[in-house]
Amino acid sequence: MQLGRVDATLWQDIELETDAGKGSRMKRFGIALVLATALGMLVAAPAQAQYQPPTAGVDDSNPSPGETVTISGARWCPGSTVDILFDDHKIGTGQVDSEGNFSEPITIPANASPGHHVISVVGLDFACEDVRTVNIGIFISGGGAGGAGGLAFTGANISVGAVILAALVIVGLAAITAGRRRKATAEK
C-alpha cells in the first residue's frame, strides 16, 4: 500500500509539473501577444497620423452686416490660394504661407440678412492633392455696419440693480457694526 501512495504522489507531481508548464506557456503567449499588439500600434500609428484635414475659423462668429472679420486656417496646401465664400458667393481669397496657414480679413456683405449663415473656405489640402471645403457657421445680428439697428433691448439695466444691492449690503453691515458697538458699551 505504501507503494501505491508513492505512485499517487508521483502522479500528482507529474500533473502539477504539466499544469505549471501550461501556465508558463500561457504566460509566454500572453507576453508575446501584448508585445505584438504594442509593436503593431507603433507601426500603424504614424500611418494614421499622417493625414490631418485642413481647418478654418473666424474671429467673430456673431458679426453685423458690413463688419470686417478675420478668417484663419491651417494645414492647407503651402503657397496656394484658398477661396472664401459667404453663403456660396465668393467674397475673398486667402494666400496660404509656406507652413500651410492663412489669415485674411473679409467684410460681411452689407445686405446680409440677420440669422444663420455659412462662410466656406475652399482649397487644396496640405498634401496639395484634394480640394477640401471647411464650413464655418456664423450668426448675423441685425442692423448695418457700425452696429446700427440690431436686436431690441428687452432687459433691465443691471448696473442700477447692482448699485442698489451694494447700498443695501453697506447699510446692513453698518447696522450690524452699530449693534455690536452698543452691546459692547452696554456690557462695560
C-alpha positions in Angstrom: 0.0 0.0 0.0 2.8 2.3 0.7 4.0 1.8 -2.9 0.6 2.9 -4.1 0.8 6.1 -2.1 4.2 6.8 -3.6 2.9 6.2 -7.1 -0.1 8.5 -6.4 2.2 11.2 -5.0 4.5 10.8 -8.0 1.5 11.0 -10.4 0.3 14.2 -8.7 3.7 15.8 -9.0 3.7 14.9 -12.7 0.3 16.6 -13.1 1.4 19.7 -11.3 4.5 20.0 -13.5 2.3 19.6 -16.6 -0.1 22.2 -15.4 2.8 24.5 -14.5 4.2 24.0 -18.0 0.8 25.0 -19.5 0.8 28.1 -17.2 4.2 29.2 -18.2 3.4 28.6 -21.9 0.2 30.7 -21.5 2.3 33.5 -19.8 4.8 33.4 -22.6 2.0 33.5 -25.2 0.3 36.4 -23.3 3.5 38.4 -23.2 4.2 37.7 -26.9 0.6 38.8 -27.7 1.0 42.1 -25.8 4.4 42.8 -27.4 3.0 42.1 -30.9 0.0 44.4 -30.3 2.2 47.2 -29.0 4.6 46.8 -32.0 1.6 46.9 -34.3 0.2 50.0 -32.7 3.6 51.7 -33.0 3.9 50.8 -36.7 0.3 51.7 -37.5 0.2 55.0 -35.5 2.3 57.0 -38.0 0.2 55.9 -40.9 -3.0 57.1 -39.1 -1.4 60.4 -38.0 -0.2 61.4 -41.5 -3.4 63.0 -42.7 -5.0 65.8 -40.8 -7.7 67.7 -42.6 -7.4 71.5 -43.1 -9.1 73.8 -40.6 -10.6 77.2 -40.7 -12.2 79.6 -38.2 -13.5 83.1 -37.8 -12.5 85.6 -35.0 -16.1 86.8 -34.5 -19.0 84.3 -35.1 -21.6 87.0 -34.4 -20.8 89.9 -36.7 -23.0 92.6 -38.1 -23.6 93.3 -41.8 -20.7 95.3 -43.2 -18.3 94.3 -40.4 -14.8 93.1 -41.1 -13.9 89.7 -39.6 -10.7 87.6 -39.9 -10.8 84.2 -41.4 -7.8 82.0 -40.4 -6.8 78.5 -41.4 -4.2 75.8 -41.0 -3.0 72.7 -42.9 -3.8 74.0 -46.4 -1.5 73.5 -49.4 1.6 75.6 -48.8 1.9 78.5 -51.3 -1.7 78.1 -52.6 -4.7 80.3 -52.5 -8.0 79.5 -50.8 -11.4 80.9 -51.8 -13.6 82.4 -49.1 -17.3 82.2 -49.7 -20.3 83.7 -47.9 -23.4 81.6 -48.5 -21.8 80.1 -51.6 -20.8 83.6 -53.1 -17.1 84.3 -53.3 -16.2 87.3 -51.2 -12.4 86.9 -51.0 -9.3 84.8 -51.2 -6.5 84.0 -48.8 -2.9 83.4 -49.5 -1.5 80.3 -47.8 2.0 80.6 -46.4 4.9 78.0 -46.6 3.6 76.3 -43.4 0.0 75.8 -44.6 -1.5 78.7 -42.7 -3.5 81.8 -43.8 -5.3 84.7 -42.2 -7.4 87.0 -44.2 -9.8 89.9 -43.3 -13.1 89.8 -45.1 -16.1 92.1 -44.9 -19.6 90.6 -44.2 -21.9 91.8 -47.1 -23.8 94.9 -46.1 -27.0 93.4 -47.4 -26.7 90.2 -45.3 -29.9 89.3 -43.6 -30.0 88.6 -39.8 -29.8 84.9 -39.0 -27.6 81.9 -39.6 -25.1 81.9 -42.5 -22.1 79.9 -43.6 -18.6 81.1 -44.5 -16.8 78.4 -46.6 -13.1 78.1 -47.2 -12.2 76.1 -50.3 -8.7 75.0 -51.3 -6.2 72.2 -51.6 -5.4 70.1 -48.6 -1.9 70.1 -47.1 -0.7 67.3 -49.5 -1.8 69.6 -52.4 -3.8 66.7 -53.8 -7.5 67.1 -53.0 -9.9 70.1 -52.9 -11.3 70.5 -49.4 -14.1 72.7 -48.1 -14.4 73.8 -44.5 -17.7 75.4 -43.4 -17.9 77.9 -40.6 -21.3 78.7 -39.1 -21.9 82.3 -38.1 -24.9 84.3 -36.9 -25.5 87.7 -38.3 -27.0 90.1 -35.7 -29.4 92.7 -37.2 -28.5 96.2 -38.3 -25.9 97.6 -40.6 -22.2 98.5 -40.3 -21.2 100.1 -37.0 -23.9 98.3 -35.0 -26.8 100.5 -36.1 -30.1 98.8 -35.7 -29.7 95.4 -34.1 -31.9 93.5 -31.7 -34.4 95.3 -29.5 -33.4 95.9 -25.8 -35.9 93.9 -23.7 -34.0 93.6 -20.4 -33.3 95.8 -17.5 -30.2 97.9 -16.8 -28.4 95.6 -14.4 -25.9 98.3 -13.2 -28.8 100.1 -11.4 -29.7 96.9 -9.6 -26.1 96.3 -8.7 -25.8 99.8 -7.2 -28.9 99.3 -5.1 -27.7 95.8 -3.9 -24.3 97.3 -2.9 -26.0 100.1 -1.0 -28.2 97.6 0.9 -25.2 95.5 1.8 -23.3 98.6 3.1 -26.4 99.7 5.2 -26.7 96.1 6.6 -23.0 96.0 7.6 -23.3 99.4 9.2 -26.3 98.3 11.2 -24.5 95.1 12.4 -21.4 97.1 13.4 -23.5 99.7 15.3 -25.4 96.9 17.1 -22.2 95.2 18.2 -20.8 98.5 19.5 -23.9 99.3 21.5 -23.8 95.8 23.0 -20.1 96.1 23.8 -20.5 99.6 25.5 -23.6 98.3 27.5 -21.6 95.3 28.9 -18.8 97.6 30.3 
